[in-house]
Amino acid sequence: MGAVQDDFVLSSGDELMITFTGQRTEQNTYKIDTRGMIIIKDIPPIPAMGKTIKQVQGSINASLASMPNTQSYISLS
């Protein structure tokens, strides 16, 4: 799909490439499920449908508070 702005509103079925750096280092593609959630191992489900990429990134980073020095970077896959 290419580059999109941080204010792009997500919907069910969108796929996000999420990269974690720091204490947790990995990169995976996650699909927003039919309930509008992103399921990431070791993190509570993140509501994503109807939210912007920037809002979802903020939610993920807040969930990473227990992992010091870990950040997430998100792009539409």
All heavy atoms as a GROMACS GRO file, in nm:
protein
  582
    1MET      N    1   0.083  -0.119   0.000
    1MET     CA    2   0.000   0.000   0.000
    1MET      C    3   0.086   0.125   0.000
    1MET      O    4   0.045   0.228  -0.044
    1MET     CB    5  -0.093  -0.003   0.121
    1MET     CG    6  -0.175   0.121   0.137
    1MET     SD    7  -0.335   0.081   0.202
    1MET     CE    8  -0.419   0.231   0.162
    2GLY      N    9   0.208   0.116   0.053
    2GLY     CA   10   0.296   0.232   0.054
    2GLY      C   11   0.283   0.312   0.182
    2GLY      O   12   0.215   0.273   0.275
    3ALA      N   13   0.346   0.427   0.182
    3ALA     CA   14   0.348   0.512   0.301
    3ALA      C   15   0.212   0.576   0.324
    3ALA      O   16   0.147   0.620   0.230
    3ALA     CB   17   0.455   0.619   0.287
    4VAL      N   18   0.170   0.578   0.450
    4VAL     CA   19   0.048   0.647   0.488
    4VAL      C   20   0.080   0.737   0.606
    4VAL      O   21   0.179   0.718   0.677
    4VAL     CB   22  -0.067   0.550   0.526
    4VAL    CG1   23  -0.109   0.468   0.405
    4VAL    CG2   24  -0.028   0.459   0.639
    5GLN      N   25  -0.006   0.835   0.628
    5GLN     CA   26   0.015   0.930   0.737
    5GLN      C   27  -0.022   0.868   0.872
    5GLN      O   28  -0.098   0.770   0.878
    5GLN     CB   29  -0.071   1.055   0.713
    5GLN     CG   30  -0.040   1.127   0.584
    5GLN     CD   31   0.102   1.182   0.580
    5GLN    OE1   32   0.151   1.236   0.678
    5GLN    NE2   33   0.167   1.165   0.468
    6ASP      N   34   0.032   0.927   0.980
    6ASP     CA   35   0.000   0.881   1.115
    6ASP      C   36  -0.148   0.893   1.148
    6ASP      O   37  -0.197   0.829   1.239
    6ASP     CB   38   0.080   0.961   1.219
    6ASP     CG   39   0.224   0.916   1.227
    6ASP    OD1   40   0.258   0.809   1.174
    6ASP    OD2   41   0.304   0.990   1.288
    7ASP      N   42  -0.222   0.979   1.073
    7ASP     CA   43  -0.364   0.999   1.102
    7ASP      C   44  -0.454   0.909   1.017
    7ASP      O   45  -0.575   0.925   1.015
    7ASP     CB   46  -0.404   1.146   1.087
    7ASP     CG   47  -0.380   1.200   0.946
    7ASP    OD1   48  -0.328   1.126   0.859
    7ASP    OD2   49  -0.412   1.318   0.924
    8PHE      N   50  -0.395   0.810   0.948
    8PHE     CA   51  -0.472   0.713   0.870
    8PHE      C   52  -0.558   0.632   0.966
    8PHE      O   53  -0.507   0.577   1.064
    8PHE     CB   54  -0.377   0.621   0.791
    8PHE     CG   55  -0.447   0.517   0.709
    8PHE    CD1   56  -0.495   0.546   0.583
    8PHE    CD2   57  -0.464   0.388   0.759
    8PHE    CE1   58  -0.559   0.449   0.507
    8PHE    CE2   59  -0.528   0.290   0.684
    8PHE     CZ   60  -0.576   0.322   0.557
    9VAL      N   61  -0.688   0.623   0.941
    9VAL     CA   62  -0.780   0.550   1.029
    9VAL      C   63  -0.786   0.404   0.985
    9VAL      O   64  -0.810   0.373   0.869
    9VAL     CB   65  -0.920   0.613   1.028
    9VAL    CG1   66  -1.016   0.533   1.115
    9VAL    CG2   67  -0.913   0.758   1.078
   10LEU      N   68  -0.764   0.316   1.081
   10LEU     CA   69  -0.755   0.171   1.056
   10LEU      C   70  -0.893   0.106   1.059
   10LEU      O   71  -0.984   0.154   1.128
   10LEU     CB   72  -0.666   0.106   1.161
   10LEU     CG   73  -0.522   0.157   1.160
   10LEU    CD1   74  -0.451   0.116   1.289
   10LEU    CD2   75  -0.448   0.105   1.038
   11SER      N   76  -0.906  -0.005   0.987
   11SER     CA   77  -1.030  -0.081   0.990
   11SER      C   78  -0.998  -0.230   0.994
   11SER      O   79  -0.884  -0.271   0.976
   11SER     CB   80  -1.118  -0.046   0.869
   11SER     OG   81  -1.051  -0.078   0.749
   12SER      N   82  -1.102  -0.310   1.018
   12SER     CA   83  -1.087  -0.455   1.026
   12SER      C   84  -1.026  -0.506   0.896
   12SER      O   85  -1.063  -0.463   0.787
   12SER     CB   86  -1.224  -0.518   1.049
   12SER     OG   87  -1.215  -0.657   1.049
   13GLY      N   88  -0.928  -0.596   0.908
   13GLY     CA   89  -0.863  -0.653   0.792
   13GLY      C   90  -0.734  -0.583   0.753
   13GLY      O   91  -0.654  -0.640   0.678
   14ASP      N   92  -0.713  -0.460   0.801
   14ASP     CA   93  -0.586  -0.392   0.772
   14ASP      C   94  -0.473  -0.471   0.836
   14ASP      O   95  -0.489  -0.529   0.944
   14ASP     CB   96  -0.585  -0.249   0.828
   14ASP     CG   97  -0.666  -0.152   0.743
   14ASP    OD1   98  -0.696  -0.184   0.626
   14ASP    OD2   99  -0.699  -0.044   0.795
   15GLU      N  100  -0.358  -0.472   0.769
   15GLU     CA  101  -0.240  -0.540   0.822
   15GLU      C  102  -0.134  -0.437   0.856
   15GLU      O  103  -0.105  -0.349   0.776
   15GLU     CB  104  -0.187  -0.641   0.721
   15GLU     CG  105  -0.278  -0.759   0.702
   15GLU     CD  106  -0.217  -0.869   0.618
   15GLU    OE1  107  -0.110  -0.848   0.558
   15GLU    OE2  108  -0.277  -0.978   0.613
   16LEU      N  109  -0.077  -0.451   0.975
   16LEU     CA  110   0.026  -0.360   1.022
   16LEU      C  111   0.158  -0.433   1.037
   16LEU      O  112   0.162  -0.544   1.092
   16LEU     CB  113  -0.013  -0.300   1.157
   16LEU     CG  114  -0.142  -0.220   1.159
   16LEU    CD1  115  -0.176  -0.180   1.303
   16LEU    CD2  116  -0.130  -0.097   1.072
   17MET      N  117   0.265  -0.372   0.989
   17MET     CA  118   0.400  -0.422   1.014
   17MET      C  119   0.446  -0.351   1.141
   17MET      O  120   0.454  -0.227   1.144
   17MET     CB  121   0.493  -0.388   0.897
   17MET     CG  122   0.637  -0.425   0.922
   17MET     SD  123   0.668  -0.602   0.930
   17MET     CE  124   0.649  -0.643   0.758
   18ILE      N  125   0.472  -0.428   1.245
   18ILE     CA  126   0.513  -0.370   1.373
   18ILE      C  127   0.654  -0.420   1.404
   18ILE      O  128   0.680  -0.540   1.404
   18ILE     CB  129   0.416  -0.407   1.486
   18ILE    CG1  130   0.274  -0.362   1.448
   18ILE    CG2  131   0.461  -0.343   1.617
   18ILE    CD1  132   0.168  -0.400   1.549
   19THR      N  133   0.742  -0.323   1.428
   19THR     CA  134   0.881  -0.352   1.464
   19THR      C  135   0.903  -0.310   1.608
   19THR      O  136   0.868  -0.198   1.646
   19THR     CB  137   0.977  -0.274   1.372
   19THR    OG1  138   0.947  -0.307   1.236
   19THR    CG2  139   1.122  -0.307   1.403
   20PHE      N  140   0.959  -0.400   1.686
   20PHE     CA  141   0.995  -0.370   1.825
   20PHE      C  142   1.146  -0.360   1.833
   20PHE      O  143   1.218  -0.444   1.777
   20PHE     CB  144   0.947  -0.481   1.919
   20PHE     CG  145   0.798  -0.494   1.925
   20PHE    CD1  146   0.733  -0.589   1.847
   20PHE    CD2  147   0.723  -0.412   2.006
   20PHE    CE1  148   0.594  -0.603   1.852
   20PHE    CE2  149   0.585  -0.423   2.011
   20PHE     CZ  150   0.521  -0.518   1.934
   21THR      N  151   1.194  -0.256   1.902
   21THR     CA  152   1.337  -0.241   1.924
   21THR      C  153   1.362  -0.221   2.073
   21THR      O  154   1.276  -0.173   2.145
   21THR     CB  155   1.394  -0.120   1.847
   21THR    OG1  156   1.329   0.000   1.894
   21THR    CG2  157   1.372  -0.133   1.697
   22GLY      N  158   1.480  -0.258   2.117
   22GLY     CA  159   1.516  -0.244   2.258
   22GLY      C  160   1.522  -0.380   2.324
   22GLY      O  161   1.578  -0.473   2.269
   23GLN      N  162   1.460  -0.390   2.443
   23GLN     CA  163   1.461  -0.516   2.516
   23GLN      C  164   1.393  -0.626   2.434
   23GLN      O  165   1.433  -0.741   2.437
   23GLN     CB  166   1.389  -0.499   2.650
   23GLN     CG  167   1.390  -0.623   2.736
   23GLN     CD  168   1.324  -0.600   2.871
   23GLN    OE1  169   1.314  -0.488   2.919
   23GLN    NE2  170   1.277  -0.707   2.932
   24ARG      N  171   1.289  -0.589   2.361
   24ARG     CA  172   1.220  -0.684   2.272
   24ARG      C  173   1.254  -0.645   2.128
   24ARG      O  174   1.229  -0.532   2.087
   24ARG     CB  175   1.069  -0.675   2.295
   24ARG     CG  176   0.987  -0.764   2.204
   24ARG     CD  177   0.840  -0.754   2.239
   24ARG     NE  178   0.761  -0.839   2.153
   24ARG     CZ  179   0.636  -0.876   2.182
   24ARG    NH1  180   0.578  -0.833   2.292
   24ARG    NH2  181   0.570  -0.953   2.099
   25THR      N  182   1.313  -0.735   2.055
   25THR     CA  183   1.348  -0.705   1.916
   25THR      C  184   1.285  -0.809   1.824
   25THR      O  185   1.319  -0.927   1.830
   25THR     CB  186   1.501  -0.705   1.894
   25THR    OG1  187   1.553  -0.830   1.936
   25THR    CG2  188   1.567  -0.594   1.973
   26GLU      N  189   1.191  -0.764   1.744
   26GLU     CA  190   1.126  -0.850   1.646
   26GLU      C  191   1.048  -0.763   1.549
   26GLU      O  192   1.021  -0.646   1.576
   26GLU     CB  193   1.034  -0.952   1.712
   26GLU     CG  194   0.916  -0.892   1.784
   26GLU     CD  195   0.831  -0.997   1.852
   26GLU    OE1  196   0.864  -1.037   1.964
   26GLU    OE2  197   0.730  -1.037   1.792
   27GLN      N  198   1.011  -0.825   1.438
   27GLN     CA  199   0.928  -0.757   1.339
   27GLN      C  200   0.829  -0.859   1.285
   27GLN      O  201   0.868  -0.969   1.246
   27GLN     CB  202   1.014  -0.701   1.226
   27GLN     CG  203   0.934  -0.626   1.122
   27GLN     CD  204   1.022  -0.567   1.014
   27GLN    OE1  205   1.114  -0.632   0.964
   27GLN    NE2  206   0.998  -0.443   0.980
   28ASN      N  207   0.701  -0.823   1.289
   28ASN     CA  208   0.597  -0.912   1.241
   28ASN      C  209   0.484  -0.831   1.178
   28ASN      O  210   0.470  -0.711   1.205
   28ASN     CB  211   0.538  -0.996   1.356
   28ASN     CG  212   0.625  -1.113   1.392
   28ASN    OD1  213   0.663  -1.191   1.306
   28ASN    ND2  214   0.658  -1.125   1.520
   29THR      N  215   0.402  -0.902   1.101
   29THR     CA  216   0.282  -0.841   1.046
   29THR      C  217   0.163  -0.891   1.127
   29THR      O  218   0.152  -1.010   1.156
   29THR     CB  219   0.264  -0.882   0.898
   29THR    OG1  220   0.380  -0.839   0.826
   29THR    CG2  221   0.140  -0.817   0.838
   30TYR      N  222   0.078  -0.798   1.166
   30TYR     CA  223  -0.040  -0.830   1.246
   30TYR      C  224  -0.164  -0.778   1.174
   30TYR      O  225  -0.166  -0.665   1.127
   30TYR     CB  226  -0.032  -0.764   1.385
   30TYR     CG  227   0.087  -0.812   1.465
   30TYR    CD1  228   0.209  -0.746   1.458
   30TYR    CD2  229   0.077  -0.924   1.546
   30TYR    CE1  230   0.318  -0.790   1.531
   30TYR    CE2  231   0.186  -0.968   1.620
   30TYR     CZ  232   0.306  -0.901   1.612
   30TYR     OH  233   0.414  -0.944   1.684
   31LYS      N  234  -0.267  -0.864   1.168
   31LYS     CA  235  -0.391  -0.826   1.101
   31LYS      C  236  -0.494  -0.786   1.206
   31LYS      O  237  -0.509  -0.854   1.309
   31LYS     CB  238  -0.443  -0.945   1.019
   31LYS     CG  239  -0.560  -0.912   0.931
   31LYS     CD  240  -0.593  -1.030   0.840
   31LYS     CE  241  -0.696  -0.994   0.737
   31LYS     NZ  242  -0.718  -1.102   0.640
   32ILE      N  243  -0.565  -0.677   1.179
   32ILE     CA  244  -0.672  -0.635   1.269
   32ILE      C  245  -0.788  -0.733   1.250
   32ILE      O  246  -0.836  -0.752   1.139
   32ILE     CB  247  -0.717  -0.491   1.238
   32ILE    CG1  248  -0.598  -0.395   1.258
   32ILE    CG2  249  -0.834  -0.451   1.328
   32ILE    CD1  250  -0.624  -0.253   1.214
   33ASP      N  251  -0.828  -0.799   1.359
   33ASP     CA  252  -0.930  -0.904   1.349
   33ASP      C  253  -1.070  -0.844   1.335
   33ASP      O  254  -1.089  -0.723   1.336
   33ASP     CB  255  -0.918  -1.003   1.465
   33ASP     CG  256  -0.956  -0.946   1.601
   33ASP    OD1  257  -1.023  -0.840   1.608
   33ASP    OD2  258  -0.920  -1.009   1.702
   34THR      N  259  -1.169  -0.933   1.323
   34THR     CA  260  -1.307  -0.888   1.300
   34THR      C  261  -1.365  -0.813   1.419
   34THR      O  262  -1.464  -0.741   1.404
   34THR     CB  263  -1.398  -1.008   1.268
   34THR    OG1  264  -1.388  -1.104   1.373
   34THR    CG2  265  -1.357  -1.073   1.136
   35ARG      N  266  -1.302  -0.826   1.535
   35ARG     CA  267  -1.346  -0.749   1.653
   35ARG      C  268  -1.273  -0.615   1.662
   35ARG      O  269  -1.293  -0.540   1.756
   35ARG     CB  270  -1.322  -0.829   1.781
   35ARG     CG  271  -1.405  -0.958   1.787
   35ARG     CD  272  -1.369  -1.042   1.909
   35ARG     NE  273  -1.227  -1.074   1.908
   35ARG     CZ  274  -1.149  -1.077   2.015
   35ARG    NH1  275  -1.198  -1.053   2.134
   35ARG    NH2  276  -1.021  -1.106   2.005
   36GLY      N  277  -1.183  -0.590   1.565
   36GLY     CA  278  -1.111  -0.463   1.563
   36GLY      C  279  -0.987  -0.461   1.651
   36GLY      O  280  -0.936  -0.354   1.682
   37MET      N  281  -0.938  -0.578   1.688
   37MET     CA  282  -0.824  -0.588   1.779
   37MET      C  283  -0.699  -0.638   1.709
   37MET      O  284  -0.707  -0.710   1.610
   37MET     CB  285  -0.855  -0.684   1.893
   37MET     CG  286  -0.985  -0.658   1.964
   37MET     SD  287  -0.985  -0.504   2.056
   37MET     CE  288  -0.927  -0.562   2.212
   38ILE      N  289  -0.584  -0.599   1.764
   38ILE     CA  290  -0.455  -0.655   1.722
   38ILE      C  291  -0.408  -0.743   1.837
   38ILE      O  292  -0.406  -0.699   1.952
   38ILE     CB  293  -0.350  -0.546   1.695
   38ILE    CG1  294  -0.392  -0.457   1.580
   38ILE    CG2  295  -0.214  -0.608   1.665
   38ILE    CD1  296  -0.299  -0.340   1.558
   39ILE      N  297  -0.372  -0.866   1.804
   39ILE     CA  298  -0.326  -0.960   1.906
   39ILE      C  299  -0.175  -0.977   1.888
   39ILE      O  300  -0.128  -1.027   1.786
   39ILE     CB  301  -0.396  -1.097   1.892
   39ILE    CG1  302  -0.548  -1.082   1.887
   39ILE    CG2  303  -0.351  -1.191   2.003
   39ILE    CD1  304  -0.610  -1.017   2.009
   40ILE      N  305  -0.100  -0.934   1.989
   40ILE     CA  306   0.046  -0.942   1.989
   40ILE      C  307   0.088  -1.023   2.111
   40ILE      O  308   0.042  -0.996   2.223
   40ILE     CB  309   0.110  -0.802   1.995
   40ILE    CG1  310   0.061  -0.716   1.877
   40ILE    CG2  311   0.262  -0.810   1.998
   40ILE    CD1  312   0.100  -0.569   1.888
   41LYS      N  313   0.175  -1.119   2.091
   41LYS     CA  314   0.222  -1.204   2.200
   41LYS      C  315   0.277  -1.119   2.316
   41LYS      O  316   0.351  -1.023   2.293
   41LYS     CB  317   0.332  -1.297   2.146
   41LYS     CG  318   0.383  -1.395   2.248
   41LYS     CD  319   0.492  -1.482   2.189
   41LYS     CE  320   0.558  -1.562   2.299
   41LYS     NZ  321   0.690  -1.606   2.266
   42ASP      N  322   0.239  -1.156   2.438
   42ASP     CA  323   0.286  -1.093   2.562
   42ASP      C  324   0.233  -0.952   2.585
   42ASP      O  325   0.280  -0.881   2.674
   42ASP     CB  326   0.440  -1.090   2.570
   42ASP     CG  327   0.500  -1.230   2.567
   42ASP    OD1  328   0.436  -1.323   2.619
   42ASP    OD2  329   0.610  -1.245   2.511
   43ILE      N  330   0.135  -0.909   2.506
   43ILE     CA  331   0.074  -0.776   2.522
   43ILE      C  332  -0.077  -0.796   2.522
   43ILE      O  333  -0.128  -0.875   2.442
   43ILE     CB  334   0.115  -0.681   2.407
   43ILE    CG1  335   0.265  -0.654   2.412
   43ILE    CG2  336   0.037  -0.551   2.411
   43ILE    CD1  337   0.317  -0.568   2.299
   44PRO      N  338  -0.151  -0.726   2.609
   44PRO     CA  339  -0.298  -0.739   2.605
   44PRO      C  340  -0.350  -0.697   2.466
   44PRO      O  341  -0.286  -0.616   2.399
   44PRO     CB  342  -0.346  -0.642   2.713
   44PRO     CG  343  -0.228  -0.620   2.802
   44PRO     CD  344  -0.106  -0.637   2.715
   45PRO      N  345  -0.465  -0.751   2.423
   45PRO     CA  346  -0.520  -0.711   2.293
   45PRO      C  347  -0.533  -0.559   2.282
   45PRO      O  348  -0.573  -0.493   2.377
   45PRO     CB  349  -0.657  -0.779   2.291
   45PRO     CG  350  -0.643  -0.896   2.382
   45PRO     CD  351  -0.548  -0.850   2.490
   46ILE      N  352  -0.497  -0.507   2.166
   46ILE     CA  353  -0.499  -0.362   2.142
   46ILE      C  354  -0.617  -0.328   2.050
   46ILE      O  355  -0.623  -0.377   1.938
   46ILE     CB  356  -0.367  -0.317   2.074
   46ILE    CG1  357  -0.245  -0.357   2.156
   46ILE    CG2  358  -0.369  -0.169   2.043
   46ILE    CD1  359  -0.222  -0.280   2.282
   47PRO      N  360  -0.710  -0.243   2.096
   47PRO     CA  361  -0.818  -0.199   2.006
   47PRO      C  362  -0.758  -0.112   1.895
   47PRO      O  363  -0.684  -0.017   1.924
   47PRO     CB  364  -0.910  -0.116   2.096
   47PRO     CG  365  -0.861  -0.132   2.235
   47PRO     CD  366  -0.722  -0.186   2.229
   48ALA      N  367  -0.788  -0.145   1.770
   48ALA     CA  368  -0.728  -0.072   1.658
   48ALA      C  369  -0.830  -0.016   1.559
   48ALA      O  370  -0.806   0.087   1.498
   48ALA     CB  371  -0.630  -0.162   1.585
   49MET      N  372  -0.942  -0.085   1.541
   49MET     CA  373  -1.040  -0.042   1.441
   49MET      C  374  -1.097   0.095   1.478
   49MET      O  375  -1.134   0.118   1.594
   49MET     CB  376  -1.153  -0.144   1.429
   49MET     CG  377  -1.248  -0.116   1.315
   49MET     SD  378  -1.357  -0.256   1.274
   49MET     CE  379  -1.440  -0.285   1.429
   50GLY      N  380  -1.096   0.187   1.381
   50GLY     CA  381  -1.148   0.322   1.404
   50GLY      C  382  -1.046   0.416   1.466
   50GLY      O  383  -1.074   0.533   1.488
   51LYS      N  384  -0.927   0.365   1.496
   51LYS     CA  385  -0.820   0.448   1.553
   51LYS      C  386  -0.716   0.479   1.446
   51LYS      O  387  -0.706   0.409   1.346
   51LYS     CB  388  -0.755   0.378   1.671
   51LYS     CG  389  -0.852   0.352   1.785
   51LYS     CD  390  -0.778   0.303   1.907
   51LYS     CE  391  -0.872   0.271   2.019
   51LYS     NZ  392  -0.921   0.386   2.091
   52THR      N  393  -0.638   0.582   1.470
   52THR     CA  394  -0.530   0.615   1.377
   52THR      C  395  -0.407   0.530   1.407
   52THR      O  396  -0.395   0.474   1.516
   52THR     CB  397  -0.491   0.764   1.387
   52THR    OG1  398  -0.436   0.787   1.517
   52THR    CG2  399  -0.611   0.855   1.362
   53ILE      N  400  -0.318   0.524   1.309
   53ILE     CA  401  -0.192   0.452   1.331
   53ILE      C  402  -0.119   0.509   1.452
   53ILE      O  403  -0.068   0.436   1.536
   53ILE     CB  404  -0.104   0.458   1.205
   53ILE    CG1  405  -0.165   0.369   1.096
   53ILE    CG2  406   0.040   0.414   1.236
   53ILE    CD1  407  -0.091   0.372   0.964
   54LYS      N  408  -0.119   0.641   1.466
   54LYS     CA  409  -0.050   0.706   1.579
   54LYS      C  410  -0.113   0.666   1.713
   54LYS      O  411  -0.042   0.640   1.810
   54LYS     CB  412  -0.053   0.858   1.561
   54LYS     CG  413   0.030   0.932   1.662
   54LYS     CD  414   0.037   1.079   1.630
   54LYS     CE  415   0.135   1.148   1.722
   54LYS     NZ  416   0.160   1.285   1.681
   55GLN      N  417  -0.247   0.659   1.719
   55GLN     CA  418  -0.315   0.619   1.843
   55GLN      C  419  -0.281   0.474   1.880
   55GLN      O  420  -0.256   0.443   1.996
   55GLN     CB  421  -0.467   0.633   1.828
   55GLN     CG  422  -0.515   0.776   1.826
   55GLN     CD  423  -0.663   0.786   1.792
   55GLN    OE1  424  -0.713   0.717   1.704
   55GLN    NE2  425  -0.732   0.875   1.862
   56VAL      N  426  -0.279   0.387   1.779
   56VAL     CA  427  -0.247   0.246   1.805
   56VAL      C  428  -0.102   0.233   1.851
   56VAL      O  429  -0.073   0.159   1.945
   56VAL     CB  430  -0.275   0.159   1.680
   56VAL    CG1  431  -0.222   0.018   1.699
   56VAL    CG2  432  -0.424   0.157   1.651
   57GLN      N  433  -0.013   0.308   1.790
   57GLN     CA  434   0.127   0.303   1.833
   57GLN      C  435   0.139   0.349   1.978
   57GLN      O  436   0.213   0.289   2.056
   57GLN     CB  437   0.216   0.390   1.743
   57GLN     CG  438   0.363   0.379   1.780
   57GLN     CD  439   0.454   0.445   1.679
   57GLN    OE1  440   0.410   0.511   1.587
   57GLN    NE2  441   0.582   0.427   1.697
   58GLY      N  442   0.066   0.452   2.016
   58GLY     CA  443   0.067   0.498   2.155
   58GLY      C  444   0.017   0.391   2.251
   58GLY      O  445   0.074   0.370   2.358
   59SER      N  446  -0.089   0.320   2.211
   59SER     CA  447  -0.143   0.211   2.295
   59SER      C  448  -0.042   0.098   2.310
   59SER      O  449  -0.025   0.043   2.419
   59SER     CB  450  -0.272   0.156   2.234
   59SER     OG  451  -0.373   0.254   2.233
   60ILE      N  452   0.024   0.063   2.201
   60ILE     CA  453   0.124  -0.044   2.206
   60ILE      C  454   0.240  -0.001   2.295
   60ILE      O  455   0.285  -0.077   2.382
   60ILE     CB  456   0.173  -0.083   2.066
   60ILE    CG1  457   0.059  -0.151   1.988
   60ILE    CG2  458   0.295  -0.176   2.074
   60ILE    CD1  459   0.088  -0.173   1.842
   61ASN      N  460   0.290   0.121   2.276
   61ASN     CA  461   0.402   0.168   2.358
   61ASN      C  462   0.364   0.174   2.505
   61ASN      O  463   0.446   0.142   2.591
   61ASN     CB  464   0.454   0.303   2.308
   61ASN     CG  465   0.537   0.289   2.181
   61ASN    OD1  466   0.595   0.184   2.155
   61ASN    ND2  467   0.543   0.394   2.103
   62ALA      N  468   0.240   0.210   2.537
   62ALA     CA  469   0.195   0.211   2.677
   62ALA      C  470   0.196   0.069   2.733
   62ALA      O  471   0.233   0.048   2.850
   62ALA     CB  472   0.056   0.272   2.688
   63SER      N  473   0.160  -0.029   2.650
   63SER     CA  474   0.161  -0.169   2.694
   63SER      C  475   0.303  -0.221   2.714
   63SER      O  476   0.323  -0.322   2.782
   63SER     CB  477   0.090  -0.257   2.591
   63SER     OG  478  -0.046  -0.222   2.584
   64LEU      N  479   0.400  -0.155   2.653
   64LEU     CA  480   0.539  -0.198   2.664
   64LEU      C  481   0.609  -0.138   2.786
   64LEU      O  482   0.728  -0.158   2.804
   64LEU     CB  483   0.617  -0.158   2.538
   64LEU     CG  484   0.575  -0.227   2.409
   64LEU    CD1  485   0.646  -0.164   2.290
   64LEU    CD2  486   0.601  -0.376   2.415
   65ALA      N  487   0.535  -0.067   2.870
   65ALA     CA  488   0.596   0.001   2.985
   65ALA      C  489   0.672  -0.096   3.076
   65ALA      O  490   0.769  -0.057   3.141
   65ALA     CB  491   0.488   0.075   3.065
   66SER      N  492   0.630  -0.222   3.078
   66SER     CA  493   0.698  -0.320   3.163
   66SER      C  494   0.828  -0.371   3.100
   66SER      O  495   0.902  -0.445   3.163
   66SER     CB  496   0.606  -0.439   3.192
   66SER     OG  497   0.574  -0.505   3.071
   67MET      N  498   0.854  -0.331   2.976
   67MET     CA  499   0.978  -0.369   2.907
   67MET      C  500   1.060  -0.243   2.884
   67MET      O  501   1.042  -0.173   2.784
   67MET     CB  502   0.947  -0.435   2.772
   67MET     CG  503   0.874  -0.564   2.782
   67MET     SD  504   0.846  -0.631   2.616
   67MET     CE  505   0.700  -0.728   2.645
   68PRO      N  506   1.150  -0.209   2.977
   68PRO     CA  507   1.228  -0.086   2.965
   68PRO      C  508   1.302  -0.077   2.831
   68PRO      O  509   1.346  -0.177   2.776
   68PRO     CB  510   1.328  -0.094   3.080
   68PRO     CG  511   1.269  -0.192   3.176
   68PRO     CD  512   1.187  -0.287   3.093
   69ASN      N  513   1.312   0.045   2.781
   69ASN     CA  514   1.387   0.074   2.659
   69ASN      C  515   1.332   0.006   2.535
   69ASN      O  516   1.405  -0.017   2.439
   69ASN     CB  517   1.536   0.038   2.675
   69ASN     CG  518   1.598   0.108   2.795
   69ASN    OD1  519   1.573   0.226   2.816
   69ASN    ND2  520   1.674   0.036   2.873
   70THR      N  521   1.204  -0.032   2.535
   70THR     CA  522   1.144  -0.096   2.418
   70THR      C  523   1.048   0.000   2.351
   70THR      O  524   0.967   0.064   2.418
   70THR     CB  525   1.070  -0.225   2.458
   70THR    OG1  526   1.164  -0.313   2.522
   70THR    CG2  527   1.012  -0.296   2.338
   71GLN      N  528   1.057   0.012   2.221
   71GLN     CA  529   0.970   0.099   2.141
   71GLN      C  530   0.910   0.020   2.028
   71GLN      O  531   0.966  -0.082   1.984
   71GLN     CB  532   1.050   0.216   2.082
   71GLN     CG  533   1.092   0.321   2.183
   71GLN     CD  534   0.973   0.401   2.233
   71GLN    OE1  535   0.881   0.434   2.160
   71GLN    NE2  536   0.974   0.432   2.361
   72SER      N  537   0.797   0.068   1.977
   72SER     CA  538   0.737   0.005   1.859
   72SER      C  539   0.733   0.107   1.746
   72SER      O  540   0.723   0.228   1.768
   72SER     CB  541   0.595  -0.044   1.890
   72SER     OG  542   0.507   0.064   1.908
   73TYR      N  543   0.742   0.055   1.625
   73TYR     CA  544   0.730   0.135   1.504
   73TYR      C  545   0.630   0.063   1.415
   73TYR      O  546   0.640  -0.058   1.396
   73TYR     CB  547   0.866   0.150   1.435
   73TYR     CG  548   0.967   0.216   1.525
   73TYR    CD1  549   1.049   0.140   1.608
   73TYR    CD2  550   0.976   0.354   1.532
   73TYR    CE1  551   1.139   0.200   1.694
   73TYR    CE2  552   1.067   0.416   1.618
   73TYR     CZ  553   1.148   0.338   1.698
   73TYR     OH  554   1.236   0.398   1.784
   74ILE      N  555   0.533   0.139   1.362
   74ILE     CA  556   0.423   0.079   1.289
   74ILE      C  557   0.412   0.138   1.150
   74ILE      O  558   0.425   0.258   1.132
   74ILE     CB  559   0.290   0.102   1.364
   74ILE    CG1  560   0.296   0.045   1.504
   74ILE    CG2  561   0.174   0.043   1.287
   74ILE    CD1  562   0.174   0.074   1.586
   75SER      N  563   0.384   0.049   1.055
   75SER     CA  564   0.350   0.094   0.920
   75SER      C  565   0.243   0.002   0.865
   75SER      O  566   0.228  -0.112   0.909
   75SER     CB  567   0.473   0.095   0.829
   75SER     OG  568   0.525  -0.035   0.816
   76LEU      N  569   0.166   0.053   0.770
   76LEU     CA  570   0.064  -0.028   0.706
   76LEU      C  571   0.134  -0.126   0.614
   76LEU      O  572   0.221  -0.086   0.537
   76LEU     CB  573  -0.033   0.062   0.630
   76LEU     CG  574  -0.170   0.005   0.598
   76LEU    CD1  575  -0.243  -0.035   0.725
   76LEU    CD2  576  -0.252   0.106   0.522
   77SER      N  577   0.097  -0.252   0.624
   77SER     CA  578   0.165  -0.354   0.544
   77SER      C  579   0.108  -0.359   0.404
   77SER      O  580  -0.005  -0.329   0.381
   77SER     CB  581   0.147  -0.489   0.614
   77SER     OG  582   0.213  -0.590   0.543
   0.00000   0.00000   0.00000
